[in-house]
Amino acid sequence: MSDLRVASPDDAVARRERLAEMRRLVNQWPRMERETFELDFVEGFEPEEFAMIQGLTPPQGCGLIHKMQTRLREALL
């Protein structure tokens, strides 16, 4: 019986390919937005943690995360 929590090899490859494509796109962005992508989307830091790492207030951190997510969503559509 297979473990449903483990992605199939095809799903794992597709995820890696999507992440690589997003990274190519994000590499063209300003430094702060690239770092936001890595810390939020790739590493999974919470908004408060992200803000602390970047030396921002929590509202500033949330705003930057929202901006990055919107920009990424628009680029991928």
N, C-alpha and C positions, 0 to 999 in steps of 0.2 A: 504494500500500500504506500503510495507516495504522500509526502508531506505537503499539504496545501499551502503552507506558509513559505515554501521555497519556490522561487520562480523557475519556470521551465528554462532550458538553455536558450530557446528562441526568444523568450521574453527578456532574459538577461542580456542577450546580445542587442535586442532592439532598444532596451533602456540605455545601454552604454553608447549606442549610436546616437540616440536623441540627446544625451548629455554632451557628447562630443560636438554635435551640431550647435547646441546652445552655447557651449564654451567658445566656439569659433565666432559666433555672433557677438557674444559679450566681450570678447577680447578687443573689440573696436570701441567699446564704451570708455568713458572717463574712469580713472582709477577707483574712485569711491564707489561707483556703481558696479564695477567688476568685483570689488571686495564684498559688496553687499550681496551679490549673486552667490559668491562662494560661501560666505558665512551663513546666509539664510537658506538658500536652495540646496546647496551641496552638503554643507556641514550640519545644517538643521538647528542652528542656534535660535533660541527664543528671541523675540524682538528686544526685550530688556537686556539680555546678554549681549546681543549685537550692539545695542546702543552703548553699553558700558565699554566694550572692546574698542569701539570707534571714538569714544570720548564725546558721545552725543547724549542729549536728554532722551528719555524714552519716547516722547512725542516726535522728536527729530528722527530717531531711529525708525519708528513706525512709518513716518512719512517717506523716508528714503527707501524702505522695503516696499512700500506701496508703489512708489515711482518705478522701481526696478521691475516689479511684477507686471505693472501695466505696460511698460516698455517691452518686456519680453513677450507678453501675450500678443501685443500688436505686431511685433516682428514675426512671430511664429504663425500668425493668421495670414 
